[in-house]
Amino acid sequence: MPRSTARYAFEHGLFAWAADFRGGDGFLAVFGAKGEVAEVYVAEAAQSGKRLVSHELKERVTREHACWMFYDPFDWPEYAWLEWNEVPRATLEQMLGEPWVKALGTSAGGPKELPESWSVML
């Protein structure tokens, strides 16, 4: 059985953004040079009723692009996976909707800067 790996406030904040971004559907967002969303990949509805991006598509797209975010509500509403790579801190801060210092400050022992690459299961 999967278990949540979330330990920090910023993980929950970015998860909330990701869950809301496409109405709860899974997505793979590719970011442009300035941190803007350049392209979003979605897929057909799964048994859960959520749209999920296949892992094959994720692997192909992430080999071609360095800057991306992947949200997979694979066992909704129990579990979802969130992963991002080389997303600029300013973009992540904008997603959080609050200063990242506040999000990091509530997580004892966690990272002291908002990580540009991370993965978490919630």
SEGURO-450022 format. One line per 10 residues: number of its first residue (from 1); their letters; for each residue x, z, y of N, C-alpha, C. Coordinates in nm, 3 decimals, padded with zeros to 5 digits, always signed. Layout:
NUM = a = X Z Y X Z Y X Z Y; ...
END
This chain:
1 = mprstaryaf = +00.084 +00.000 -00.117 +00.000 +00.000 +00.000 +00.089 +00.000 +00.124; +00.059 -00.087 +00.221 +00.138 -00.089 +00.345 +00.123 +00.041 +00.423; +00.222 +00.067 +00.505 +00.219 +00.183 +00.595 +00.264 +00.140 +00.734; +00.207 +00.203 +00.833 +00.245 +00.174 +00.970 +00.390 +00.216 +00.992; +00.463 +00.132 +01.064 +00.600 +00.166 +01.102 +00.610 +00.201 +01.250; +00.496 +00.203 +01.319 +00.495 +00.230 +01.464 +00.536 +00.374 +01.492; +00.630 +00.390 +01.587 +00.676 +00.522 +01.626 +00.678 +00.541 +01.778; +00.667 +00.431 +01.852 +00.690 +00.438 +01.996 +00.571 +00.387 +02.074; +00.555 +00.440 +02.195 +00.441 +00.403 +02.280 +00.443 +00.255 +02.316; +00.561 +00.195 +02.338 +00.564 +00.054 +02.375 +00.513 -00.034 +02.262
11 = ehglfawaad = +00.532 +00.008 +02.135 +00.481 -00.069 +02.022 +00.328 -00.074 +02.027; +00.267 +00.038 +02.055 +00.121 +00.044 +02.064 +00.069 -00.036 +02.183; +00.141 -00.029 +02.294 +00.100 -00.105 +02.413 +00.108 -00.255 +02.391; +00.216 -00.302 +02.329 +00.229 -00.446 +02.303 +00.134 -00.491 +02.191; +00.108 -00.403 +02.096 +00.010 -00.435 +01.993 -00.128 -00.455 +02.056; -00.165 -00.368 +02.150 -00.295 -00.381 +02.217 -00.303 -00.514 +02.291; -00.195 -00.553 +02.357 -00.192 -00.683 +02.427 -00.210 -00.796 +02.326; -00.134 -00.791 +02.217 -00.139 -00.898 +02.117 -00.277 -00.909 +02.053; -00.337 -00.794 +02.022 -00.470 -00.794 +01.958 -00.575 -00.852 +02.051; -00.556 -00.840 +02.180 -00.652 -00.890 +02.278 -00.626 -01.035 +02.319
21 = frggdgflav = -00.501 -01.080 +02.305 -00.459 -01.209 +02.357 -00.544 -01.325 +02.306; -00.573 -01.332 +02.179 -00.653 -01.440 +02.120 -00.780 -01.385 +02.057; -00.835 -01.280 +02.116 -00.958 -01.223 +02.063 -00.943 -01.160 +01.927; -00.822 -01.111 +01.895 -00.797 -01.047 +01.767 -00.742 -01.140 +01.661; -00.742 -01.271 +01.688 -00.687 -01.367 +01.591 -00.536 -01.363 +01.592; -00.477 -01.401 +01.480 -00.333 -01.411 +01.472 -00.283 -01.527 +01.556; -00.159 -01.518 +01.599 -00.101 -01.626 +01.678 +00.050 -01.623 +01.668; +00.109 -01.734 +01.703 +00.252 -01.746 +01.723 +00.269 -01.810 +01.860; +00.320 -01.732 +01.955 +00.339 -01.781 +02.092 +00.486 -01.812 +02.112; +00.512 -01.929 +02.167 +00.647 -01.970 +02.204 +00.657 -01.958 +02.356
31 = fgakgevaev = +00.764 -01.898 +02.404 +00.782 -01.876 +02.547 +00.882 -01.975 +02.606; +00.856 -02.013 +02.730 +00.944 -02.103 +02.802 +01.062 -02.031 +02.865; +01.142 -02.105 +02.937 +01.266 -02.054 +02.996 +01.244 -01.939 +03.094; +01.129 -01.935 +03.158 +01.100 -01.829 +03.256 +01.014 -01.717 +03.197; +00.995 -01.717 +03.065 +00.917 -01.613 +03.000 +00.768 -01.640 +02.995; +00.727 -01.760 +03.038 +00.585 -01.795 +03.034 +00.547 -01.844 +02.893; +00.420 -01.826 +02.857 +00.373 -01.879 +02.729 +00.370 -02.031 +02.740; +00.450 -02.097 +02.658 +00.461 -02.242 +02.662 +00.372 -02.310 +02.558; +00.353 -02.243 +02.444 +00.272 -02.301 +02.337 +00.221 -02.188 +02.248; +00.099 -02.203 +02.198 +00.040 -02.102 +02.109 -00.010 -02.174 +01.983
41 = yvaeaaqsgk = +00.032 -02.124 +01.869 -00.012 -02.176 +01.740 -00.115 -02.080 +01.682; -00.226 -02.135 +01.632 -00.328 -02.058 +01.563 -00.365 -02.137 +01.437; -00.447 -02.077 +01.352 -00.482 -02.144 +01.226 -00.629 -02.122 +01.194; -00.667 -02.161 +01.075 -00.805 -02.147 +01.029 -00.837 -02.002 +00.997; -00.966 -01.971 +00.996 -01.011 -01.834 +00.967 -00.977 -01.796 +00.823; -00.937 -01.670 +00.805 -00.907 -01.615 +00.672 -01.027 -01.535 +00.623; -01.015 -01.475 +00.505 -01.123 -01.394 +00.449 -01.166 -01.282 +00.542; -01.071 -01.229 +00.616 -01.101 -01.119 +00.708 -01.185 -01.164 +00.827; -01.197 -01.297 +00.844 -01.268 -01.350 +00.959 -01.174 -01.377 +01.076; -01.051 -01.331 +01.067 -00.950 -01.354 +01.170 -00.875 -01.483 +01.139
51 = rlvshelker = -00.832 -01.548 +01.245 -00.747 -01.666 +01.226 -00.603 -01.618 +01.207; -00.537 -01.670 +01.105 -00.401 -01.629 +01.074 -00.307 -01.749 +01.074; -00.188 -01.730 +01.126 -00.084 -01.832 +01.124 -00.011 -01.818 +00.991; +00.008 -01.927 +00.920 +00.076 -01.921 +00.791 +00.223 -01.884 +00.812; +00.279 -01.819 +00.712 +00.419 -01.780 +00.721 +00.510 -01.903 +00.717; +00.465 -02.009 +00.653 +00.542 -02.133 +00.652 +00.553 -02.191 +00.793; +00.442 -02.191 +00.866 +00.444 -02.240 +01.004 +00.533 -02.149 +01.089; +00.519 -02.018 +01.071 +00.603 -01.924 +01.148 +00.750 -01.952 +01.124; +00.790 -01.969 +00.999 +00.931 -01.995 +00.968 +00.979 -02.124 +01.032; +00.899 -02.228 +01.026 +00.938 -02.357 +01.084 +00.952 -02.347 +01.235
61 = vtrehacwmf = +00.853 -02.291 +01.301 +00.853 -02.283 +01.448 +00.964 -02.190 +01.497; +00.984 -02.078 +01.431 +01.086 -01.983 +01.479 +01.228 -02.033 +01.454; +01.245 -02.127 +01.363 +01.377 -02.191 +01.348 +01.404 -02.285 +01.465; +01.298 -02.342 +01.522 +01.311 -02.440 +01.630 +01.314 -02.375 +01.769; +01.263 -02.252 +01.782 +01.252 -02.186 +01.912 +01.310 -02.045 +01.903; +01.387 -02.007 +02.004 +01.449 -01.874 +02.003 +01.356 -01.766 +02.058; +01.267 -01.801 +02.147 +01.186 -01.703 +02.220 +01.041 -01.713 +02.176; +00.992 -01.611 +02.102 +00.857 -01.617 +02.047 +00.801 -01.478 +02.018; +00.667 -01.475 +01.996 +00.598 -01.354 +01.952 +00.499 -01.395 +01.844; +00.497 -01.318 +01.736 +00.411 -01.344 +01.620 +00.322 -01.223 +01.598
71 = ydpfdwpeya = +00.190 -01.248 +01.592 +00.092 -01.142 +01.564 +00.012 -01.185 +01.442; +00.011 -01.099 +01.340 -00.056 -01.131 +01.213 -00.146 -01.015 +01.171; -00.278 -01.024 +01.198 -00.370 -00.919 +01.153 -00.407 -00.941 +01.006; -00.306 -00.934 +00.919 -00.318 -00.975 +00.779 -00.417 -00.892 +00.698; -00.439 -00.767 +00.734 -00.531 -00.681 +00.660 -00.620 -00.606 +00.760; -00.676 -00.682 +00.853 -00.757 -00.625 +00.960 -00.881 -00.559 +00.903; -00.924 -00.446 +00.947 -00.876 -00.370 +01.063 -00.772 -00.264 +01.027; -00.726 -00.264 +00.902 -00.630 -00.160 +00.861 -00.488 -00.185 +00.911; -00.439 -00.307 +00.896 -00.299 -00.334 +00.928 -00.282 -00.467 +00.999; -00.178 -00.473 +01.080 -00.137 -00.597 +01.145 +00.013 -00.590 +01.168
81 = wlewnevpra = +00.075 -00.705 +01.176 +00.219 -00.717 +01.198 +00.242 -00.778 +01.335; +00.336 -00.721 +01.410 +00.374 -00.775 +01.540 +00.526 -00.787 +01.542; +00.572 -00.904 +01.582 +00.716 -00.930 +01.586 +00.745 -01.019 +01.706; +00.855 -00.993 +01.774 +00.895 -01.081 +01.883 +01.045 -01.098 +01.882; +01.090 -01.208 +01.939 +01.232 -01.241 +01.942 +01.271 -01.299 +02.077; +01.369 -01.239 +02.138 +01.426 -01.285 +02.265 +01.323 -01.307 +02.376; +01.219 -01.225 +02.377 +01.119 -01.232 +02.484 +01.175 -01.151 +02.602; +01.185 -01.211 +02.720 +01.244 -01.139 +02.834 +01.171 -01.007 +02.863; +01.249 -00.907 +02.899 +01.192 -00.776 +02.929 +01.083 -00.783 +03.035; +01.103 -00.868 +03.136 +01.002 -00.881 +03.243 +00.869 -00.929 +03.187
91 = tleqmlgepw = +00.873 -01.018 +03.089 +00.750 -01.068 +03.024 +00.684 -00.956 +02.945; +00.763 -00.881 +02.869 +00.709 -00.770 +02.791 +00.651 -00.663 +02.883; +00.719 -00.637 +02.994 +00.670 -00.539 +03.090 +00.536 -00.582 +03.147; +00.522 -00.711 +03.175 +00.395 -00.762 +03.226 +00.285 -00.746 +03.121; +00.317 -00.769 +02.995 +00.220 -00.751 +02.887 +00.175 -00.606 +02.877; +00.270 -00.514 +02.893 +00.236 -00.371 +02.883 +00.143 -00.328 +02.995; +00.156 -00.392 +03.111 +00.069 -00.355 +03.222 +00.106 -00.222 +03.285; +00.221 -00.170 +03.252 +00.271 -00.046 +03.309 +00.424 -00.054 +03.303; +00.491 +00.023 +03.385 +00.637 +00.019 +03.378 +00.686 +00.055 +03.239; +00.779 -00.021 +03.188 +00.828 +00.007 +03.053 +00.896 +00.143 +03.045
101 = vkalgtsagg = +00.947 +00.194 +03.156 +01.009 +00.327 +03.156 +00.906 +00.431 +03.111; +00.781 +00.417 +03.158 +00.676 +00.511 +03.119 +00.648 +00.499 +02.969; +00.638 +00.375 +02.919 +00.611 +00.354 +02.777 +00.725 +00.405 +02.690; +00.847 +00.388 +02.735 +00.961 +00.437 +02.658 +00.977 +00.588 +02.674; +00.945 +00.639 +02.792 +00.963 +00.781 +02.820 +00.876 +00.872 +02.735; +00.765 +00.821 +02.683 +00.677 +00.904 +02.601 +00.717 +00.900 +02.454; +00.827 +00.832 +02.423 +00.873 +00.818 +02.285 +01.010 +00.883 +02.269; +01.012 +01.008 +02.232 +01.138 +01.080 +02.215 +01.222 +01.014 +02.106; +01.350 +00.997 +02.135 +01.441 +00.942 +02.036 +01.435 +00.792 +02.021; +01.351 +00.726 +02.097 +01.337 +00.581 +02.085 +01.435 +00.505 +02.172
111 = pkelpeswsv = +01.420 +00.374 +02.177 +01.507 +00.291 +02.260 +01.496 +00.332 +02.407; +01.605 +00.318 +02.478 +01.607 +00.354 +02.620 +01.575 +00.233 +02.708; +01.573 +00.114 +02.650 +01.532 -00.009 +02.719 +01.429 -00.080 +02.633; +01.341 -00.153 +02.695 +01.240 -00.229 +02.622 +01.311 -00.337 +02.542; +01.301 -00.336 +02.409 +01.376 -00.433 +02.328 +01.320 -00.575 +02.338; +01.408 -00.671 +02.356 +01.367 -00.811 +02.365 +01.336 -00.870 +02.227; +01.380 -00.804 +02.122 +01.349 -00.845 +01.984 +01.312 -00.719 +01.906; +01.203 -00.729 +01.826 +01.150 -00.609 +01.756 +01.046 -00.654 +01.656; +01.018 -00.569 +01.559 +00.905 -00.592 +01.468 +00.845 -00.458 +01.430; +00.713 -00.459 +01.408 +00.642 -00.335 +01.378 +00.512 -00.368 +01.303
121 = ml = +00.477 -00.281 +01.210 +00.348 -00.293 +01.142 +00.263 -00.176 +01.188; +00.142 -00.207 +01.227 +00.048 -00.104 +01.274 -00.074 -00.101 +01.185
END
